[in-house]
Amino acid sequence: MKEGEEKSGEETEKCAAMEECTTEADDCTAETPLRQQDNVENKDGIEINKIPTTPLADGPRQFDVQFSNVYFSVPLKKGLWKEILHNVSGEFRAGRLTAILGPSGSGKTTLLSLIACRRNNCKINNPNANDRPETTTTRMSACYVPQEFELMPFLTTRETIYIASRLKLSPKDHDDASRNAIIQDVAEKLSLLGSMNTLACNLSGGEKKRLSIAVEMITSPSLLLLDEPTSGLDSASSNQVISLLSFMARQGCTVACVVHQPSSRMTQSFDDLMIMNQGRCAYCGPRDKVLDHFRASGYVCPDFYNLSEFLLEVVTGQRGGDYELTSGGKTSADRTESTAADDDKLSQVSSVRSWGEEIFMPERHYAVSSWEQHKVLLRRAFICISRDNTLTKMRLSAHLIVAVLLGLVFYDFGEDASKVQSNVAALFFFALFLFFANAMPAVQTFPSETRVFLRENANNWYSLESYYVTKVLSDLPLQIVCPTGFLLVAYYLTGQPLEAARFFQVWMICILTTILAQSFGIATGAAFSTHAGTFLVPAFNIPMFLFAGFFLKLGEIPFYLQFFSDVSYFRYAFEGLLQAVYLGRPKIPCYADFCYLRTPDRILGELGMPSMPLHATLIALVVWIVGLHSLVYGVLRYKLRAKVVR
């Protein structure tokens, strides 16, 4: 009797909770509308219901993700839009692995990125007990693994997972022992123990895919979304990845992934299927009911036929039948069952609701403090720099080799008045080499680093400010060491005046030129692709060279082109070098019969210098550096707002 009374009491409480949800609908729905952006149109928005269910023991808190009436369009040209998604509805259920199938261009990746809030920002309000929304702005709780998953190539597997744990696990809840235990457990589940000391750039395709999942498994996410996790893998590696995702789903995680033509064995691992074609949903529901759904419309799957191939043939019109794509792919029975289940879940926990049509950049919440982010990111940056032969060893070697070559070509020209013009050319080459030797490597490497940053920031690893501060600080040592090594050799061999004050002035200009060059390369790499940046760096700097005062005297530049000289950082670097070497210097020894350019005033006067004090050239270079860094920060901020995550 006691047992029956307890059960009756539980049912009464459940009914009361369901009644409360019926009367207070605002507290039992969760909508996440997307607003229209300049380059993206979202007609009716996307409504995403995150319905918490009872979490498993020692597992993630479970969420059902429901979305309905999703429209999404992109601009083709003025006044014309291409519709990517049209009235798409469905759900991803907790504890189940959902596969999104469909031909290329059907909108699978777009839908997944919308649900993961990678196309816009989400503003979430949590209603309190008094039905007065307590507003908090936060990103929807989802880990998103894109198809092209960039890793830091010079970190080992162990270091990659360790860095993720330091940034994603709160130090208040996890000490070193518990963190190491989690790393070991994740590596064991993903079969990565054998490659823990292998650099990421040397991992196989399957190992990279598993590592990309490992860094997000650290926190036992409630919702994991993956775009083509098996792309480019062999059948054995693909089955291993899908088996892992199925295991994660069994642990309570809501897992959804886009898959292209899975094998029969792989298909058996999926709990639910979502079939899409031409931006519409043909079916969304249990895998074991999909054949019954299509059989009702006259489509019968042959015996021993691959289920996924059959479904793709149906939605693309390669099989006869009278089935028409609908915005909701579930049968009425499926919807009745899911509604009953959802009501039961709603009775347990109140849900959240997004609010307002004005959607701003959300206030981010990170697991660790800014100081901890700085420490971890600096450590990672220095590890990568120490192992990167292109940016460290080769770069430093190139500076020393070119310095020796320059010294041999212009040996002791600085102490001979008959070779002043050649010495001026040598000083111009100082600035020219330092610029390109530091700008071009940055253009080549920063785009891939940007993709890593955008993904990690989108998954709430660290803030843009922490990343950018550590980026600037980690670059400084090489920006000082490389030009210093170059200058020590080239300055002495070319016969420049051995005076500490003059050397320090030349050193300052070379350091600022190096920092400016790398900043320019980073800005170009952040805004454009590697190929475009490789072309744009020399193309943009041709006018800078032309109006620097070497090819054309400053006084001979037409007034209507004077602007280019005023903004040319090469002009300030070149003039600063000449002033540091010649200004206020006694007559230069002449080793020829006659030397016209013996006095420093005549040398500078021939070039139309000085046009400004030496400190003004330094200030101009600093202003350029600050402007370029502001541009880089603005580009990265824009990409975060636009959610340019590939």
C-alpha positions as CSV (number, residue, x, y, z in Angstrom):
1,M,0.0,0.0,0.0
2,K,2.8,2.3,0.9
3,E,4.4,1.7,-2.5
4,G,1.1,2.4,-4.3
5,E,0.6,5.6,-2.3
6,E,4.0,6.9,-3.2
7,K,3.4,6.1,-6.9
8,S,0.1,7.9,-6.7
9,G,1.7,10.9,-5.2
10,E,4.3,11.0,-7.9
11,E,1.7,10.9,-10.6
12,T,-0.2,13.7,-8.9
13,E,2.9,15.8,-8.8
14,K,3.6,15.0,-12.5
15,C,0.1,16.0,-13.5
16,A,0.3,19.2,-11.6
17,A,3.6,20.0,-13.3
18,M,2.1,19.3,-16.7
19,E,-0.8,21.5,-15.9
20,E,1.6,24.3,-14.8
21,C,3.4,24.0,-18.2
22,T,0.1,24.2,-20.0
23,T,-0.9,27.4,-18.3
24,E,2.5,29.0,-18.3
25,A,3.5,28.3,-21.9
26,D,6.2,31.0,-21.9
27,D,8.1,29.1,-19.3
28,C,7.9,25.8,-21.2
29,T,9.2,26.8,-24.6
30,A,12.6,27.7,-25.9
31,E,13.0,29.7,-29.0
32,T,16.2,31.0,-30.5
33,P,15.4,33.5,-33.3
34,L,18.0,34.5,-35.7
35,R,17.9,38.1,-37.1
36,Q,18.7,39.2,-40.6
37,Q,22.3,40.3,-41.2
38,D,23.8,42.2,-44.0
39,N,25.0,39.1,-45.8
40,V,22.5,36.6,-44.5
41,E,18.7,36.6,-44.6
42,N,16.7,34.6,-42.0
43,K,13.0,35.0,-42.9
44,D,11.1,33.4,-40.0
45,G,14.0,32.5,-37.7
46,I,14.9,29.3,-36.0
47,E,13.2,28.1,-32.9
48,I,15.3,25.7,-30.8
49,N,13.8,23.9,-27.8
50,K,16.4,22.6,-25.4
51,I,14.4,20.3,-23.1
52,P,16.5,19.0,-20.2
53,T,16.0,15.3,-19.2
54,T,17.3,13.5,-16.2
55,P,21.1,13.2,-16.5
56,L,22.9,9.9,-16.3
57,A,25.1,9.2,-13.3
58,D,28.6,10.8,-13.8
59,G,27.5,11.8,-17.3
60,P,26.5,15.1,-19.0
61,R,23.2,16.8,-18.4
62,Q,20.9,15.6,-21.2
63,F,19.1,17.9,-23.7
64,D,16.7,17.3,-26.5
65,V,17.1,19.9,-29.2
66,Q,14.0,20.7,-31.2
67,F,13.8,23.1,-34.1
68,S,10.8,24.1,-36.2
69,N,10.0,26.3,-39.3
70,V,13.6,27.1,-40.1
71,Y,14.1,29.4,-43.1
72,F,17.5,30.5,-44.3
73,S,18.6,32.4,-47.4
74,V,21.8,33.9,-48.7
75,P,22.2,36.8,-51.2
76,L,23.2,36.0,-54.8
77,K,23.1,39.6,-56.1
78,K,21.2,42.8,-55.4
79,G,17.5,41.9,-54.9
80,L,18.0,38.1,-55.4
81,W,18.3,35.5,-52.7
82,K,19.0,31.8,-52.7
83,E,17.0,29.8,-50.3
84,I,19.1,27.3,-48.4
85,L,16.6,26.0,-45.9
86,H,12.8,26.0,-46.2
87,N,10.5,25.3,-43.3
88,V,12.8,22.6,-41.7
89,S,11.6,21.0,-38.5
90,G,13.0,18.2,-36.5
91,E,14.7,17.2,-33.2
92,F,17.9,15.6,-31.9
93,R,17.1,13.5,-28.9
94,A,19.3,13.0,-25.8
95,G,21.2,9.7,-25.5
96,R,20.7,9.0,-29.2
97,L,23.0,9.3,-32.2
98,T,21.3,11.2,-35.1
99,A,22.7,11.1,-38.6
100,I,21.8,13.9,-41.1
101,L,21.7,12.4,-44.6
102,G,21.1,14.0,-48.0
103,P,22.8,14.8,-51.3
104,S,25.3,17.6,-51.6
105,G,23.8,21.1,-51.4
106,S,20.8,20.0,-49.4
107,G,21.5,22.3,-46.5
108,K,22.9,19.8,-44.0
109,T,25.9,21.8,-42.9
110,T,23.9,25.1,-42.9
111,L,21.3,23.6,-40.5
112,L,23.9,22.2,-38.2
113,S,25.8,25.5,-38.0
114,L,22.5,27.3,-37.3
115,I,21.7,25.0,-34.5
116,A,25.2,25.4,-33.1
117,C,24.7,29.2,-33.2
118,R,27.6,29.5,-35.7
119,R,25.6,31.7,-38.0
120,N,24.5,34.2,-35.5
121,N,24.4,35.0,-31.8
122,C,21.9,33.7,-29.3
123,K,20.4,35.7,-26.5
124,I,19.0,33.5,-23.8
125,N,16.7,34.5,-20.9
126,N,16.1,32.3,-17.9
127,P,12.6,32.9,-16.4
128,N,12.6,32.8,-12.6
129,A,9.9,31.7,-10.2
130,N,8.1,35.0,-10.4
131,D,7.8,34.8,-14.2
132,R,10.0,37.9,-14.5
133,P,12.8,37.1,-16.9
134,E,16.3,37.3,-15.4
135,T,18.3,38.2,-18.5
136,T,21.6,36.5,-19.2
137,T,23.3,36.5,-22.6
138,T,25.1,33.3,-23.3
139,R,25.8,31.0,-26.3
140,M,23.7,28.0,-26.6
141,S,25.5,25.0,-24.9
142,A,26.8,23.1,-27.8
143,C,30.2,21.8,-29.0
144,Y,30.5,22.1,-32.8
145,V,33.2,20.2,-34.7
146,P,33.5,21.5,-38.3
147,Q,34.5,19.3,-41.2
148,E,37.8,21.1,-41.6
149,F,39.1,20.9,-38.1
150,E,42.4,22.8,-37.7
151,L,44.8,21.7,-35.0
152,M,48.0,23.3,-33.8
153,P,50.5,21.3,-35.9
154,F,53.4,21.5,-33.5
155,L,51.6,20.2,-30.4
156,T,51.6,16.6,-29.6
157,T,48.4,14.7,-29.0
158,R,49.0,14.8,-25.2
159,E,49.7,18.5,-25.3
160,T,46.7,19.2,-27.4
161,I,44.4,17.5,-24.9
162,Y,46.2,18.9,-22.0
163,I,45.9,22.5,-23.3
164,A,42.1,21.9,-23.9
165,S,41.8,20.6,-20.3
166,R,43.6,23.6,-18.9
167,L,41.2,26.0,-20.7
168,K,37.9,24.0,-20.4
169,L,38.1,22.6,-16.9
170,S,37.8,25.0,-13.9
171,P,40.8,24.8,-11.6
172,K,38.4,25.1,-8.7
173,D,36.9,21.8,-9.5
174,H,39.9,20.0,-11.0
175,D,43.4,19.6,-9.7
176,D,46.3,18.2,-11.7
177,A,45.6,14.7,-10.7
178,S,41.9,14.7,-11.7
179,R,42.8,16.6,-14.9
180,N,45.4,13.9,-15.8
181,A,42.9,11.2,-15.1
182,I,40.4,12.8,-17.4
183,I,43.0,13.1,-20.2
184,Q,44.0,9.5,-19.8
185,D,40.4,8.4,-19.8
186,V,39.5,10.4,-22.9
187,A,42.6,9.2,-24.8
188,E,41.8,5.6,-23.9
189,K,38.2,5.9,-25.1
190,L,39.4,7.4,-28.4
191,S,42.2,4.9,-28.9
192,L,44.8,7.7,-28.8
193,L,47.1,6.2,-26.2
194,G,49.5,5.0,-28.9
195,S,50.0,8.4,-30.4
196,M,50.1,10.6,-27.3
197,N,53.6,11.8,-28.1
198,T,53.1,12.3,-31.9
199,L,52.8,15.8,-33.3
200,A,49.4,16.7,-34.6
201,C,50.9,17.3,-38.1
202,N,52.1,13.7,-38.2
203,L,48.8,12.1,-37.2
204,S,46.8,10.0,-39.6
205,G,43.4,11.2,-40.8
206,G,41.5,9.0,-38.4
207,E,43.7,10.1,-35.5
208,K,43.1,13.7,-36.3
209,K,39.4,13.2,-36.3
210,R,39.4,11.4,-33.0
211,L,41.7,14.1,-31.5
212,S,39.2,16.8,-32.7
213,I,36.5,14.9,-30.8
214,A,38.8,14.4,-27.8
215,V,39.4,18.1,-27.1
216,E,35.6,18.6,-26.9
217,M,35.0,15.5,-24.8
218,I,37.1,16.9,-22.0
219,T,34.0,18.6,-20.5
220,S,31.5,15.8,-21.2
221,P,29.3,18.0,-23.4
222,S,25.6,17.7,-23.4
223,L,25.3,18.5,-27.1
224,L,27.8,17.5,-29.7
225,L,27.4,18.5,-33.4
226,L,29.8,17.3,-36.0
227,D,30.0,18.1,-39.7
228,E,31.1,15.1,-41.7
229,P,33.3,13.5,-39.1
230,T,34.0,10.5,-41.5
231,S,35.0,12.6,-44.5
232,G,38.3,11.5,-46.0
233,L,38.6,8.4,-43.8
234,D,38.8,4.8,-44.8
235,S,35.9,2.4,-43.8
236,A,37.7,1.1,-40.7
237,S,38.5,4.6,-39.4
238,S,35.0,5.8,-40.2
239,N,33.4,2.9,-38.3
240,Q,35.6,3.6,-35.4
241,V,34.6,7.3,-35.3
242,I,30.9,6.5,-35.5
243,S,31.2,3.8,-32.8
244,L,32.8,6.4,-30.6
245,L,29.9,8.8,-31.2
246,S,27.4,6.1,-30.5
247,F,29.3,5.4,-27.2
248,M,29.1,9.1,-26.3
249,A,25.4,9.1,-27.0
250,R,24.9,6.1,-24.7
251,Q,26.6,8.1,-22.0
252,G,23.9,10.7,-22.2
253,C,25.2,13.2,-24.8
254,T,23.0,14.4,-27.6
255,V,25.0,13.7,-30.7
256,A,24.1,14.8,-34.3
257,C,26.4,14.5,-37.3
258,V,26.3,15.0,-41.0
259,V,27.3,11.9,-42.9
260,H,27.8,11.2,-46.6
261,Q,26.8,7.8,-47.9
262,P,27.4,5.7,-44.8
263,S,28.0,1.9,-45.1
264,S,25.4,-0.6,-44.0
265,R,27.4,-1.4,-40.9
266,M,27.7,2.3,-40.1
267,T,24.0,2.9,-40.6
268,Q,23.2,0.3,-38.0
269,S,25.0,2.5,-35.4
270,F,22.5,5.4,-35.9
271,D,19.5,5.7,-33.6
272,D,17.7,8.4,-35.5
273,L,17.9,9.7,-39.1
274,M,17.2,13.1,-40.6
275,I,16.8,13.0,-44.4
276,M,17.2,16.3,-46.3
277,N,16.9,17.4,-49.9
278,Q,16.9,20.8,-51.5
279,G,16.7,22.6,-48.1
280,R,13.7,20.6,-46.9
281,C,13.3,17.8,-44.4
282,A,11.9,14.5,-45.8
283,Y,12.1,12.6,-42.6
284,C,13.3,13.0,-39.0
285,G,12.7,10.1,-36.6
286,P,13.9,6.7,-35.5
287,R,16.0,4.7,-37.9
288,D,13.9,1.5,-37.5
289,K,10.7,3.4,-38.6
290,V,12.1,5.1,-41.7
291,L,11.2,2.2,-44.1
292,D,7.6,2.1,-42.9
293,H,7.4,5.9,-43.4
294,F,8.5,5.7,-47.0
295,R,6.7,2.4,-47.7
296,A,3.4,4.3,-47.1
297,S,4.3,6.4,-50.1
298,G,5.1,3.5,-52.4
299,Y,8.8,3.2,-51.8
300,V,10.0,-0.3,-51.0
301,C,13.7,-1.0,-50.1
302,P,15.0,-4.1,-51.8
303,D,16.4,-6.9,-49.7
304,F,20.1,-6.6,-48.7
305,Y,20.2,-3.0,-50.1
306,N,22.1,-0.2,-48.3
307,L,19.5,1.8,-46.4
308,S,21.3,5.1,-46.8
309,E,21.7,4.7,-50.6
310,F,18.0,3.8,-50.8
311,L,17.0,6.9,-49.0
312,L,19.2,9.1,-51.1
313,E,17.7,7.6,-54.3
314,V,14.2,8.3,-53.0
315,V,14.7,12.0,-52.1
316,T,16.6,12.7,-55.3
317,G,13.8,11.2,-57.5
318,Q,15.7,8.1,-58.7
319,R,13.0,5.8,-57.5
320,G,9.4,5.8,-58.5
321,G,6.7,6.8,-56.0
322,D,4.3,9.6,-55.0
323,Y,6.1,10.8,-51.9
324,E,6.3,14.6,-51.7
325,L,8.8,16.3,-49.4
326,T,7.2,18.0,-46.4
327,S,8.6,20.4,-43.9
328,G,8.0,17.9,-41.1
329,G,9.3,14.5,-41.8
330,K,7.7,12.6,-38.9
331,T,4.6,10.4,-39.2
332,S,1.7,11.3,-36.9
333,A,2.5,8.3,-34.7
334,D,6.1,9.5,-34.3
335,R,4.9,13.0,-33.4
336,T,2.4,11.6,-30.9
337,E,5.0,9.5,-29.2
338,S,7.6,12.3,-29.0
339,T,5.0,14.8,-27.8
340,A,4.1,12.5,-24.9
341,A,7.7,12.0,-24.1
342,D,8.4,15.7,-24.3
343,D,5.5,16.5,-21.9
344,D,7.0,14.0,-19.5
345,K,10.4,15.8,-19.7
346,L,8.8,19.2,-19.4
347,S,7.3,18.2,-16.1
348,Q,10.7,17.6,-14.6
349,V,12.6,20.7,-15.4
350,S,11.6,24.2,-16.6
351,S,13.2,25.1,-19.9
352,V,14.8,28.4,-21.1
353,R,13.5,30.8,-23.7
354,S,15.3,33.2,-25.9
355,W,14.0,36.8,-25.9
356,G,14.0,39.9,-28.0
357,E,14.5,40.6,-31.7
358,E,17.7,42.7,-31.1
359,I,20.5,40.1,-30.8
360,F,23.9,41.3,-29.7
361,M,27.3,39.7,-29.1
362,P,26.7,37.5,-26.1
363,E,28.5,37.9,-22.8
364,R,30.8,35.0,-22.7
365,H,31.5,32.8,-19.7
366,Y,34.8,30.9,-19.6
367,A,35.9,28.1,-17.3
368,V,39.1,29.8,-16.3
369,S,40.1,33.4,-15.6
370,S,41.8,35.7,-18.0
371,W,45.1,35.4,-16.2
372,E,44.9,31.6,-16.6
373,Q,44.0,31.9,-20.3
374,H,47.1,34.1,-20.8
375,K,49.4,31.6,-19.1
376,V,48.1,28.6,-21.0
377,L,48.0,30.4,-24.4
378,L,51.5,31.8,-23.9
379,R,52.8,28.4,-23.0
380,R,51.2,26.9,-26.1
381,A,52.5,29.7,-28.3
382,F,56.1,29.3,-27.1
383,I,56.0,25.5,-27.6
384,C,54.8,26.0,-31.2
385,I,57.4,28.7,-31.9
386,S,60.2,26.6,-30.6
387,R,59.2,23.7,-32.9
388,D,58.3,25.7,-36.0
389,N,61.4,25.6,-38.3
390,T,59.9,28.1,-40.7
391,L,59.2,30.8,-38.2
392,T,62.2,30.3,-35.9
393,K,65.3,28.4,-37.2
394,M,64.9,29.1,-40.9
395,R,63.9,32.7,-40.2
396,L,66.8,33.4,-37.9
397,S,69.2,31.6,-40.3
398,A,67.9,33.7,-43.2
399,H,68.5,36.9,-41.4
400,L,72.1,35.9,-40.6
401,I,72.9,34.6,-44.1
402,V,71.5,37.7,-45.8
403,A,73.4,39.9,-43.4
404,V,76.7,38.2,-44.3
405,L,75.8,38.4,-48.0
406,L,74.9,42.1,-47.7
407,G,78.2,42.7,-45.8
408,L,80.2,41.1,-48.5
409,V,78.5,43.0,-51.3
410,F,78.7,46.4,-49.5
411,Y,81.8,45.8,-47.5
412,D,83.0,48.9,-45.7
413,F,81.0,51.2,-48.0
414,G,79.9,53.3,-45.1
415,E,83.4,54.7,-44.5
416,D,84.1,55.7,-48.1
417,A,82.6,59.0,-49.4
418,S,83.0,57.8,-53.0
419,K,80.5,55.0,-52.3
420,V,77.8,57.0,-50.5
421,Q,75.1,56.2,-53.1
422,S,75.8,52.5,-52.8
423,N,75.7,52.8,-49.0
424,V,72.4,54.6,-49.2
425,A,71.1,51.6,-51.3
426,A,72.4,49.2,-48.6
427,L,70.4,51.1,-45.9
428,F,67.3,50.9,-48.1
429,F,67.9,47.2,-48.5
430,F,68.0,46.9,-44.7
431,A,64.4,48.0,-44.5
432,L,63.3,46.1,-47.6
433,F,64.7,42.8,-46.4
434,L,63.4,43.1,-42.8
435,F,59.9,43.9,-44.1
436,F,59.5,40.9,-46.5
437,A,61.4,38.5,-44.4
438,N,58.9,39.0,-41.6
439,A,55.7,39.8,-43.5
440,M,55.6,36.8,-45.8
441,P,55.9,34.0,-43.2
442,A,53.0,35.7,-41.2
443,V,50.8,35.6,-44.3
444,Q,51.6,32.0,-44.9
445,T,50.9,30.8,-41.3
446,F,48.3,33.1,-39.7
447,P,45.2,32.0,-41.8
448,S,45.4,28.4,-40.3
449,E,46.0,29.9,-36.9
450,T,42.9,32.1,-37.3
451,R,40.8,29.1,-38.0
452,V,42.0,27.4,-34.8
453,F,41.2,30.6,-32.9
454,L,37.7,31.0,-34.3
455,R,36.8,27.4,-33.5
456,E,38.2,27.4,-30.0
457,N,36.6,30.8,-29.2
458,A,33.3,29.6,-30.6
459,N,33.4,26.7,-28.2
460,N,34.1,29.0,-25.3
461,W,37.8,28.1,-24.7
462,Y,39.1,31.7,-24.3
463,S,38.4,35.3,-25.2
464,L,39.6,37.3,-28.2
465,E,41.4,39.7,-25.8
466,S,43.3,36.9,-24.2
467,Y,44.3,35.4,-27.5
468,Y,45.4,38.7,-29.0
469,V,47.4,39.8,-26.0
470,T,49.3,36.5,-26.0
471,K,49.8,36.6,-29.7
472,V,51.5,40.0,-29.5
473,L,53.6,39.0,-26.5
474,S,54.7,35.6,-28.0
475,D,55.8,37.3,-31.2
476,L,58.0,39.9,-29.5
477,P,61.1,37.7,-28.8
478,L,61.6,36.7,-32.4
479,Q,60.7,40.3,-33.6
480,I,63.7,41.4,-31.4
481,V,66.2,38.6,-31.9
482,C,66.0,38.3,-35.7
483,P,66.6,42.0,-36.7
484,T,69.2,42.3,-33.9
485,G,71.2,39.3,-35.3
486,F,70.9,40.8,-38.8
487,L,72.0,44.2,-37.7
488,L,75.0,43.1,-35.7
489,V,76.5,41.5,-38.7
490,A,75.3,43.8,-41.5
491,Y,76.0,47.1,-39.6
492,Y,79.6,46.1,-38.9
493,L,80.5,44.6,-42.3
494,T,79.0,47.5,-44.3
495,G,81.2,50.0,-42.4
496,Q,78.5,52.1,-40.6
497,P,79.8,54.4,-37.8
498,L,80.6,52.5,-34.7
499,E,78.9,54.8,-32.3
500,A,76.5,53.4,-29.6
501,A,74.0,56.2,-30.0
502,R,73.8,55.8,-33.8
503,F,73.7,52.0,-33.6
504,F,70.8,52.2,-31.1
505,Q,68.8,54.5,-33.3
506,V,69.3,52.2,-36.3
507,W,68.4,49.2,-34.1
508,M,65.2,50.9,-33.0
509,I,64.1,51.6,-36.6
510,C,64.9,48.0,-37.6
511,I,62.9,46.6,-34.7
512,L,59.9,48.8,-35.5
513,T,60.1,47.9,-39.2
514,T,60.1,44.2,-38.2
515,I,57.1,44.5,-35.9
516,L,55.3,46.6,-38.6
517,A,56.1,44.0,-41.2
518,Q,54.8,41.1,-39.2
519,S,51.7,43.1,-38.2
520,F,51.0,43.8,-41.9
521,G,51.4,40.1,-42.7
522,I,49.1,39.1,-39.9
523,A,46.5,41.7,-40.9
524,T,46.6,40.4,-44.5
525,G,46.4,36.8,-43.4
526,A,43.5,37.5,-41.1
527,A,41.5,39.3,-43.8
528,F,42.3,37.2,-46.8
529,S,43.3,33.6,-47.7
530,T,47.0,32.5,-48.0
531,H,47.0,32.8,-51.8
532,A,45.4,36.2,-51.9
533,G,47.7,37.5,-49.1
534,T,50.8,36.3,-50.9
535,F,49.8,38.4,-53.9
536,L,48.5,41.4,-51.9
537,V,51.6,42.0,-49.7
538,P,54.0,42.9,-52.6
539,A,51.3,44.5,-54.6
540,F,50.2,46.8,-51.8
541,N,53.8,47.8,-51.0
542,I,54.9,48.8,-54.5
543,P,53.6,52.4,-53.9
544,M,55.2,52.4,-50.5
545,F,58.6,51.7,-52.1
546,L,58.1,54.1,-54.9
547,F,57.4,57.1,-52.6
548,A,59.9,56.2,-49.9
549,G,62.5,58.8,-51.1
550,F,65.0,56.3,-52.6
551,F,63.8,56.0,-56.2
552,L,62.3,59.5,-56.3
553,K,63.5,62.4,-54.1
554,L,61.0,63.6,-51.6
555,G,61.1,67.2,-53.1
556,E,60.4,65.9,-56.6
557,I,57.2,64.1,-55.8
558,P,54.2,65.9,-57.4
559,F,51.9,67.6,-54.9
560,Y,48.9,65.5,-56.0
561,L,50.9,62.3,-55.1
562,Q,52.3,63.7,-51.9
563,F,49.7,61.7,-49.9
564,F,51.4,58.4,-50.8
565,S,54.7,59.6,-49.5
566,D,53.0,60.9,-46.3
567,V,51.5,57.4,-45.5
568,S,54.5,55.3,-46.7
569,Y,56.0,53.6,-43.8
570,F,59.1,52.8,-46.0
571,R,59.6,56.5,-46.3
572,Y,59.8,56.9,-42.4
573,A,62.0,53.8,-42.0
574,F,64.4,54.9,-44.8
575,E,64.6,58.5,-43.7
576,G,65.1,57.3,-40.1
577,L,68.0,55.1,-41.1
578,L,69.7,57.8,-43.1
579,Q,69.4,60.3,-40.3
580,A,70.7,57.8,-37.7
581,V,73.8,57.1,-39.9
582,Y,74.5,60.6,-41.4
583,L,72.9,63.4,-39.4
584,G,75.4,65.4,-37.3
585,R,78.3,63.2,-38.5
586,P,81.8,64.7,-39.5
587,K,83.1,64.6,-43.0
588,I,83.4,61.1,-44.4
589,P,86.9,60.0,-45.6
590,C,87.4,60.0,-49.4
591,Y,89.5,57.3,-51.1
592,A,89.0,58.6,-54.6
593,D,90.4,61.7,-56.5
594,F,87.2,63.7,-55.8
595,C,84.2,63.0,-53.6
596,Y,81.2,65.3,-54.1
597,L,79.2,63.8,-51.2
598,R,81.6,64.1,-48.2
599,T,79.5,66.1,-45.8
600,P,76.4,64.6,-44.2
601,D,74.3,67.7,-44.9
602,R,75.0,67.4,-48.6
603,I,74.2,63.7,-48.6
604,L,70.8,64.2,-46.9
605,G,70.1,67.4,-48.9
606,E,70.5,65.5,-52.2
607,L,67.6,63.2,-51.0
608,G,65.5,66.0,-49.7
609,M,66.1,65.1,-46.1
610,P,65.6,65.6,-43.3
611,S,62.0,66.4,-43.7
612,M,61.2,65.8,-40.1
613,P,63.0,65.0,-36.8
614,L,64.3,61.5,-36.1
615,H,61.8,61.0,-33.3
616,A,58.9,61.8,-35.6
617,T,59.9,58.9,-37.9
618,L,59.8,56.6,-34.9
619,I,56.4,57.9,-33.9
620,A,55.1,57.4,-37.4
621,L,56.2,53.8,-37.4
622,V,54.6,53.2,-34.0
623,V,51.3,54.8,-35.3
624,W,51.4,52.4,-38.2
625,I,51.9,49.4,-35.9
626,V,49.1,50.4,-33.6
627,G,46.8,50.9,-36.6
628,L,47.7,47.5,-38.1
629,H,47.1,45.8,-34.8
630,S,43.8,47.6,-34.4
631,L,42.9,46.4,-37.9
632,V,43.8,42.8,-37.1
633,Y,41.7,42.9,-33.9
634,G,38.8,44.4,-35.8
635,V,39.0,41.7,-38.5
636,L,39.0,38.9,-35.9
637,R,36.1,40.6,-34.0
638,Y,34.1,40.8,-37.3
639,K,34.8,37.2,-38.0
640,L,33.5,36.2,-34.6
641,R,30.4,38.2,-35.1
642,A,29.8,36.8,-38.6
643,K,30.6,33.4,-37.3
644,V,33.0,32.6,-40.1
645,V,33.8,29.1,-38.9
646,R,34.7,26.5,-41.5
